[in-house]
Amino acid sequence: MATQPEKKCPICGRSADEKLLPFCSRRCADIDLNRWLSGAYAIPARDDEPVEPDEDQ
């Protein structure tokens, strides 16, 4: 049976802890959470449709 490749922490690159996947420690998990909350990570958005002017104006 093939073994699973070792999972790496996305923050520091060390081996991930099974209890804290995908992170290796609570510290790395908190760093990631802070990046999300501070806006360092962002999901890109694009405008597919042009904005139509309001008819009330």
PDB file of N, CA, C and O in Angstrom:
ATOM      1  N   MET A   1       0.847  -1.181   0.000  1.00  0.00           N
ATOM      2  CA  MET A   1       0.000   0.000   0.000  1.00  0.00           C
ATOM      3  C   MET A   1       0.890   1.240   0.000  1.00  0.00           C
ATOM      4  O   MET A   1       1.860   1.310   0.754  1.00  0.00           O
ATOM      5  N   ALA A   2       0.564   2.211  -0.837  1.00  0.00           N
ATOM      6  CA  ALA A   2       1.371   3.427  -0.948  1.00  0.00           C
ATOM      7  C   ALA A   2       1.160   4.318   0.269  1.00  0.00           C
ATOM      8  O   ALA A   2       0.050   4.423   0.791  1.00  0.00           O
ATOM      9  N   THR A   3       2.223   4.949   0.709  1.00  0.00           N
ATOM     10  CA  THR A   3       2.125   5.862   1.842  1.00  0.00           C
ATOM     11  C   THR A   3       1.741   7.246   1.356  1.00  0.00           C
ATOM     12  O   THR A   3       2.066   7.642   0.236  1.00  0.00           O
ATOM     13  N   GLN A   4       1.047   7.973   2.210  1.00  0.00           N
ATOM     14  CA  GLN A   4       0.643   9.336   1.891  1.00  0.00           C
ATOM     15  C   GLN A   4       1.867  10.254   1.970  1.00  0.00           C
ATOM     16  O   GLN A   4       2.710  10.076   2.849  1.00  0.00           O
ATOM     17  N   PRO A   5       1.975  11.229   1.068  1.00  0.00           N
ATOM     18  CA  PRO A   5       3.074  12.179   1.192  1.00  0.00           C
ATOM     19  C   PRO A   5       2.917  13.003   2.466  1.00  0.00           C
ATOM     20  O   PRO A   5       1.805  13.265   2.923  1.00  0.00           O
ATOM     21  N   GLU A   6       4.036  13.397   3.018  1.00  0.00           N
ATOM     22  CA  GLU A   6       4.007  14.167   4.261  1.00  0.00           C
ATOM     23  C   GLU A   6       3.353  15.520   4.006  1.00  0.00           C
ATOM     24  O   GLU A   6       3.695  16.220   3.053  1.00  0.00           O
ATOM     25  N   LYS A   7       2.412  15.876   4.868  1.00  0.00           N
ATOM     26  CA  LYS A   7       1.710  17.147   4.726  1.00  0.00           C
ATOM     27  C   LYS A   7       2.537  18.238   5.378  1.00  0.00           C
ATOM     28  O   LYS A   7       3.039  18.068   6.490  1.00  0.00           O
ATOM     29  N   LYS A   8       2.678  19.355   4.684  1.00  0.00           N
ATOM     30  CA  LYS A   8       3.474  20.479   5.162  1.00  0.00           C
ATOM     31  C   LYS A   8       2.569  21.630   5.588  1.00  0.00           C
ATOM     32  O   LYS A   8       1.517  21.868   4.994  1.00  0.00           O
ATOM     33  N   CYS A   9       2.994  22.327   6.613  1.00  0.00           N
ATOM     34  CA  CYS A   9       2.287  23.510   7.096  1.00  0.00           C
ATOM     35  C   CYS A   9       2.399  24.609   6.032  1.00  0.00           C
ATOM     36  O   CYS A   9       3.503  24.881   5.561  1.00  0.00           O
ATOM     37  N   PRO A  10       1.285  25.249   5.640  1.00  0.00           N
ATOM     38  CA  PRO A  10       1.348  26.290   4.628  1.00  0.00           C
ATOM     39  C   PRO A  10       2.020  27.579   5.110  1.00  0.00           C
ATOM     40  O   PRO A  10       2.381  28.426   4.293  1.00  0.00           O
ATOM     41  N   ILE A  11       2.190  27.737   6.408  1.00  0.00           N
ATOM     42  CA  ILE A  11       2.794  28.952   6.947  1.00  0.00           C
ATOM     43  C   ILE A  11       4.309  28.817   7.046  1.00  0.00           C
ATOM     44  O   ILE A  11       5.042  29.684   6.570  1.00  0.00           O
ATOM     45  N   CYS A  12       4.785  27.728   7.666  1.00  0.00           N
ATOM     46  CA  CYS A  12       6.226  27.613   7.910  1.00  0.00           C
ATOM     47  C   CYS A  12       6.900  26.454   7.176  1.00  0.00           C
ATOM     48  O   CYS A  12       8.127  26.416   7.087  1.00  0.00           O
ATOM     49  N   GLY A  13       6.120  25.512   6.651  1.00  0.00           N
ATOM     50  CA  GLY A  13       6.688  24.405   5.898  1.00  0.00           C
ATOM     51  C   GLY A  13       7.071  23.185   6.714  1.00  0.00           C
ATOM     52  O   GLY A  13       7.522  22.189   6.148  1.00  0.00           O
ATOM     53  N   ARG A  14       6.904  23.234   8.028  1.00  0.00           N
ATOM     54  CA  ARG A  14       7.196  22.061   8.857  1.00  0.00           C
ATOM     55  C   ARG A  14       6.091  21.014   8.687  1.00  0.00           C
ATOM     56  O   ARG A  14       5.057  21.284   8.075  1.00  0.00           O
ATOM     57  N   SER A  15       6.320  19.834   9.228  1.00  0.00           N
ATOM     58  CA  SER A  15       5.324  18.758   9.158  1.00  0.00           C
ATOM     59  C   SER A  15       4.055  19.164   9.892  1.00  0.00           C
ATOM     60  O   SER A  15       4.112  19.693  11.003  1.00  0.00           O
ATOM     61  N   ALA A  16       2.912  18.917   9.269  1.00  0.00           N
ATOM     62  CA  ALA A  16       1.628  19.280   9.859  1.00  0.00           C
ATOM     63  C   ALA A  16       1.270  18.325  10.989  1.00  0.00           C
ATOM     64  O   ALA A  16       1.602  17.141  10.948  1.00  0.00           O
ATOM     65  N   ASP A  17       0.592  18.854  11.993  1.00  0.00           N
ATOM     66  CA  ASP A  17       0.086  18.071  13.120  1.00  0.00           C
ATOM     67  C   ASP A  17      -1.315  17.585  12.753  1.00  0.00           C
ATOM     68  O   ASP A  17      -2.141  18.377  12.299  1.00  0.00           O
ATOM     69  N   GLU A  18      -1.590  16.299  12.942  1.00  0.00           N
ATOM     70  CA  GLU A  18      -2.893  15.732  12.593  1.00  0.00           C
ATOM     71  C   GLU A  18      -4.043  16.447  13.301  1.00  0.00           C
ATOM     72  O   GLU A  18      -5.131  16.554  12.736  1.00  0.00           O
ATOM     73  N   LYS A  19      -3.832  16.933  14.504  1.00  0.00           N
ATOM     74  CA  LYS A  19      -4.889  17.609  15.270  1.00  0.00           C
ATOM     75  C   LYS A  19      -5.155  19.019  14.760  1.00  0.00           C
ATOM     76  O   LYS A  19      -6.237  19.564  14.981  1.00  0.00           O
ATOM     77  N   LEU A  20      -4.180  19.612  14.082  1.00  0.00           N
ATOM     78  CA  LEU A  20      -4.295  21.013  13.665  1.00  0.00           C
ATOM     79  C   LEU A  20      -4.240  21.192  12.147  1.00  0.00           C
ATOM     80  O   LEU A  20      -3.962  22.288  11.660  1.00  0.00           O
ATOM     81  N   LEU A  21      -4.502  20.126  11.404  1.00  0.00           N
ATOM     82  CA  LEU A  21      -4.385  20.196   9.945  1.00  0.00           C
ATOM     83  C   LEU A  21      -5.036  21.434   9.392  1.00  0.00           C
ATOM     84  O   LEU A  21      -6.131  21.778   9.834  1.00  0.00           O
ATOM     85  N   PRO A  22      -4.440  22.110   8.470  1.00  0.00           N
ATOM     86  CA  PRO A  22      -3.196  21.795   7.774  1.00  0.00           C
ATOM     87  C   PRO A  22      -1.960  22.400   8.429  1.00  0.00           C
ATOM     88  O   PRO A  22      -0.893  22.431   7.816  1.00  0.00           O
ATOM     89  N   PHE A  23      -2.084  22.876   9.654  1.00  0.00           N
ATOM     90  CA  PHE A  23      -0.989  23.586  10.311  1.00  0.00           C
ATOM     91  C   PHE A  23      -0.173  22.676  11.219  1.00  0.00           C
ATOM     92  O   PHE A  23      -0.605  21.579  11.570  1.00  0.00           O
ATOM     93  N   CYS A  24       1.025  23.152  11.597  1.00  0.00           N
ATOM     94  CA  CYS A  24       1.903  22.371  12.471  1.00  0.00           C
ATOM     95  C   CYS A  24       1.715  22.746  13.933  1.00  0.00           C
ATOM     96  O   CYS A  24       2.036  21.958  14.823  1.00  0.00           O
ATOM     97  N   SER A  25       1.194  23.948  14.188  1.00  0.00           N
ATOM     98  CA  SER A  25       1.045  24.407  15.569  1.00  0.00           C
ATOM     99  C   SER A  25      -0.109  25.400  15.654  1.00  0.00           C
ATOM    100  O   SER A  25      -0.600  25.897  14.640  1.00  0.00           O
ATOM    101  N   ARG A  26      -0.524  25.673  16.865  1.00  0.00           N
ATOM    102  CA  ARG A  26      -1.580  26.664  17.092  1.00  0.00           C
ATOM    103  C   ARG A  26      -1.105  28.049  16.639  1.00  0.00           C
ATOM    104  O   ARG A  26      -1.893  28.863  16.157  1.00  0.00           O
ATOM    105  N   ARG A  27       0.192  28.299  16.801  1.00  0.00           N
ATOM    106  CA  ARG A  27       0.762  29.590  16.396  1.00  0.00           C
ATOM    107  C   ARG A  27       0.566  29.817  14.896  1.00  0.00           C
ATOM    108  O   ARG A  27       0.135  30.894  14.484  1.00  0.00           O
ATOM    109  N   CYS A  28       0.881  28.810  14.078  1.00  0.00           N
ATOM    110  CA  CYS A  28       0.710  28.950  12.628  1.00  0.00           C
ATOM    111  C   CYS A  28      -0.767  29.094  12.257  1.00  0.00           C
ATOM    112  O   CYS A  28      -1.104  29.836  11.334  1.00  0.00           O
ATOM    113  N   ALA A  29      -1.642  28.394  12.965  1.00  0.00           N
ATOM    114  CA  ALA A  29      -3.073  28.536  12.721  1.00  0.00           C
ATOM    115  C   ALA A  29      -3.531  29.961  13.033  1.00  0.00           C
ATOM    116  O   ALA A  29      -4.331  30.534  12.294  1.00  0.00           O
ATOM    117  N   ASP A  30      -3.026  30.525  14.119  1.00  0.00           N
ATOM    118  CA  ASP A  30      -3.380  31.902  14.486  1.00  0.00           C
ATOM    119  C   ASP A  30      -2.827  32.916  13.491  1.00  0.00           C
ATOM    120  O   ASP A  30      -3.486  33.914  13.199  1.00  0.00           O
ATOM    121  N   ILE A  31      -1.637  32.677  12.972  1.00  0.00           N
ATOM    122  CA  ILE A  31      -1.059  33.564  11.951  1.00  0.00           C
ATOM    123  C   ILE A  31      -1.957  33.569  10.723  1.00  0.00           C
ATOM    124  O   ILE A  31      -2.241  34.629  10.165  1.00  0.00           O
ATOM    125  N   ASP A  32      -2.406  32.393  10.298  1.00  0.00           N
ATOM    126  CA  ASP A  32      -3.286  32.287   9.135  1.00  0.00           C
ATOM    127  C   ASP A  32      -4.609  33.005   9.382  1.00  0.00           C
ATOM    128  O   ASP A  32      -5.094  33.725   8.510  1.00  0.00           O
ATOM    129  N   LEU A  33      -5.195  32.814  10.564  1.00  0.00           N
ATOM    130  CA  LEU A  33      -6.444  33.488  10.901  1.00  0.00           C
ATOM    131  C   LEU A  33      -6.270  35.002  10.871  1.00  0.00           C
ATOM    132  O   LEU A  33      -7.130  35.716  10.357  1.00  0.00           O
ATOM    133  N   ASN A  34      -5.166  35.492  11.416  1.00  0.00           N
ATOM    134  CA  ASN A  34      -4.903  36.929  11.399  1.00  0.00           C
ATOM    135  C   ASN A  34      -4.787  37.457   9.971  1.00  0.00           C
ATOM    136  O   ASN A  34      -5.253  38.558   9.677  1.00  0.00           O
ATOM    137  N   ARG A  35      -4.181  36.693   9.099  1.00  0.00           N
ATOM    138  CA  ARG A  35      -4.066  37.127   7.698  1.00  0.00           C
ATOM    139  C   ARG A  35      -5.434  37.253   7.046  1.00  0.00           C
ATOM    140  O   ARG A  35      -5.675  38.189   6.284  1.00  0.00           O
ATOM    141  N   TRP A  36      -6.335  36.315   7.341  1.00  0.00           N
ATOM    142  CA  TRP A  36      -7.684  36.415   6.798  1.00  0.00           C
ATOM    143  C   TRP A  36      -8.417  37.626   7.370  1.00  0.00           C
ATOM    144  O   TRP A  36      -9.051  38.381   6.633  1.00  0.00           O
ATOM    145  N   LEU A  37      -8.327  37.807   8.682  1.00  0.00           N
ATOM    146  CA  LEU A  37      -9.068  38.893   9.328  1.00  0.00           C
ATOM    147  C   LEU A  37      -8.543  40.273   8.975  1.00  0.00           C
ATOM    148  O   LEU A  37      -9.305  41.240   8.959  1.00  0.00           O
ATOM    149  N   SER A  38      -7.242  40.377   8.689  1.00  0.00           N
ATOM    150  CA  SER A  38      -6.660  41.673   8.355  1.00  0.00           C
ATOM    151  C   SER A  38      -6.787  42.014   6.874  1.00  0.00           C
ATOM    152  O   SER A  38      -6.466  43.131   6.468  1.00  0.00           O
ATOM    153  N   GLY A  39      -7.251  41.068   6.067  1.00  0.00           N
ATOM    154  CA  GLY A  39      -7.429  41.323   4.645  1.00  0.00           C
ATOM    155  C   GLY A  39      -6.203  41.008   3.810  1.00  0.00           C
ATOM    156  O   GLY A  39      -6.165  41.344   2.626  1.00  0.00           O
ATOM    157  N   ALA A  40      -5.195  40.369   4.398  1.00  0.00           N
ATOM    158  CA  ALA A  40      -4.007  40.008   3.633  1.00  0.00           C
ATOM    159  C   ALA A  40      -4.340  38.975   2.561  1.00  0.00           C
ATOM    160  O   ALA A  40      -3.730  38.958   1.492  1.00  0.00           O
ATOM    161  N   TYR A  41      -5.313  38.116   2.855  1.00  0.00           N
ATOM    162  CA  TYR A  41      -5.811  37.167   1.861  1.00  0.00           C
ATOM    163  C   TYR A  41      -7.087  37.762   1.289  1.00  0.00           C
ATOM    164  O   TYR A  41      -7.869  38.376   2.014  1.00  0.00           O
ATOM    165  N   ALA A  42      -7.296  37.586   0.012  1.00  0.00           N
ATOM    166  CA  ALA A  42      -8.521  38.069  -0.596  1.00  0.00           C
ATOM    167  C   ALA A  42      -8.916  37.136  -1.724  1.00  0.00           C
ATOM    168  O   ALA A  42      -8.064  36.615  -2.444  1.00  0.00           O
ATOM    169  N   ILE A  43     -10.190  36.934  -1.868  1.00  0.00           N
ATOM    170  CA  ILE A  43     -10.701  36.136  -2.967  1.00  0.00           C
ATOM    171  C   ILE A  43     -10.956  37.101  -4.122  1.00  0.00           C
ATOM    172  O   ILE A  43     -11.758  38.025  -3.988  1.00  0.00           O
ATOM    173  N   PRO A  44     -10.290  36.898  -5.242  1.00  0.00           N
ATOM    174  CA  PRO A  44     -10.448  37.840  -6.354  1.00  0.00           C
ATOM    175  C   PRO A  44     -11.868  37.798  -6.913  1.00  0.00           C
ATOM    176  O   PRO A  44     -12.501  36.744  -6.982  1.00  0.00           O
ATOM    177  N   ALA A  45     -12.335  38.946  -7.299  1.00  0.00           N
ATOM    178  CA  ALA A  45     -13.665  39.057  -7.897  1.00  0.00           C
ATOM    179  C   ALA A  45     -13.532  39.780  -9.224  1.00  0.00           C
ATOM    180  O   ALA A  45     -12.616  40.576  -9.430  1.00  0.00           O
ATOM    181  N   ARG A  46     -14.443  39.493 -10.098  1.00  0.00           N
ATOM    182  CA  ARG A  46     -14.438  40.195 -11.375  1.00  0.00           C
ATOM    183  C   ARG A  46     -15.870  40.561 -11.720  1.00  0.00           C
ATOM    184  O   ARG A  46     -16.813  39.863 -11.347  1.00  0.00           O
ATOM    185  N   ASP A  47     -16.014  41.632 -12.415  1.00  0.00           N
ATOM    186  CA  ASP A  47     -17.330  42.086 -12.843  1.00  0.00           C
ATOM    187  C   ASP A  47     -17.590  41.537 -14.234  1.00  0.00           C
ATOM    188  O   ASP A  47     -16.996  41.992 -15.212  1.00  0.00           O
ATOM    189  N   ASP A  48     -18.484  40.554 -14.321  1.00  0.00           N
ATOM    190  CA  ASP A  48     -18.812  39.966 -15.612  1.00  0.00           C
ATOM    191  C   ASP A  48     -19.845  40.783 -16.382  1.00  0.00           C
ATOM    192  O   ASP A  48     -19.847  40.807 -17.613  1.00  0.00           O
ATOM    193  N   GLU A  49     -20.712  41.445 -15.643  1.00  0.00           N
ATOM    194  CA  GLU A  49     -21.770  42.211 -16.279  1.00  0.00           C
ATOM    195  C   GLU A  49     -21.582  43.692 -15.984  1.00  0.00           C
ATOM    196  O   GLU A  49     -21.246  44.062 -14.859  1.00  0.00           O
ATOM    197  N   PRO A  50     -21.793  44.536 -16.974  1.00  0.00           N
ATOM    198  CA  PRO A  50     -21.686  45.970 -16.715  1.00  0.00           C
ATOM    199  C   PRO A  50     -22.791  46.434 -15.778  1.00  0.00           C
ATOM    200  O   PRO A  50     -23.894  45.887 -15.788  1.00  0.00           O
ATOM    201  N   VAL A  51     -22.493  47.435 -14.976  1.00  0.00           N
ATOM    202  CA  VAL A  51     -23.459  47.983 -14.040  1.00  0.00           C
ATOM    203  C   VAL A  51     -24.435  48.857 -14.812  1.00  0.00           C
ATOM    204  O   VAL A  51     -24.036  49.741 -15.571  1.00  0.00           O
ATOM    205  N   GLU A  52     -25.734  48.593 -14.602  1.00  0.00           N
ATOM    206  CA  GLU A  52     -26.751  49.379 -15.281  1.00  0.00           C
ATOM    207  C   GLU A  52     -27.127  50.562 -14.398  1.00  0.00           C
ATOM    208  O   GLU A  52     -27.254  50.414 -13.182  1.00  0.00           O
ATOM    209  N   PRO A  53     -27.306  51.735 -15.000  1.00  0.00           N
ATOM    210  CA  PRO A  53     -27.713  52.891 -14.177  1.00  0.00           C
ATOM    211  C   PRO A  53     -29.119  52.685 -13.634  1.00  0.00           C
ATOM    212  O   PRO A  53     -29.944  52.011 -14.251  1.00  0.00           O
ATOM    213  N   ASP A  54     -29.381  53.280 -12.461  1.00  0.00           N
ATOM    214  CA  ASP A  54     -30.699  53.196 -11.842  1.00  0.00           C
ATOM    215  C   ASP A  54     -31.725  53.915 -12.704  1.00  0.00           C
ATOM    216  O   ASP A  54     -31.428  54.980 -13.246  1.00  0.00           O
ATOM    217  N   GLU A  55     -32.916  53.366 -12.844  1.00  0.00           N
ATOM    218  CA  GLU A  55     -33.962  53.985 -13.643  1.00  0.00           C
ATOM    219  C   GLU A  55     -34.639  55.122 -12.907  1.00  0.00           C
ATOM    220  O   GLU A  55     -35.300  55.953 -13.531  1.00  0.00           O
ATOM    221  N   ASP A  56     -34.487  55.176 -11.578  1.00  0.00           N
ATOM    222  CA  ASP A  56     -35.126  56.204 -10.773  1.00  0.00           C
ATOM    223  C   ASP A  56     -34.460  57.560 -10.928  1.00  0.00           C
ATOM    224  O   ASP A  56     -35.070  58.573 -10.586  1.00  0.00           O
ATOM    225  N   GLN A  57     -33.277  57.618 -11.413  1.00  0.00           N
ATOM    226  CA  GLN A  57     -32.548  58.894 -11.471  1.00  0.00           C
ATOM    227  C   GLN A  57     -32.809  59.638 -12.724  1.00  0.00           C
ATOM    228  O   GLN A  57     -32.269  60.727 -12.920  1.00  0.00           O
TER     229      GLN A  57
END
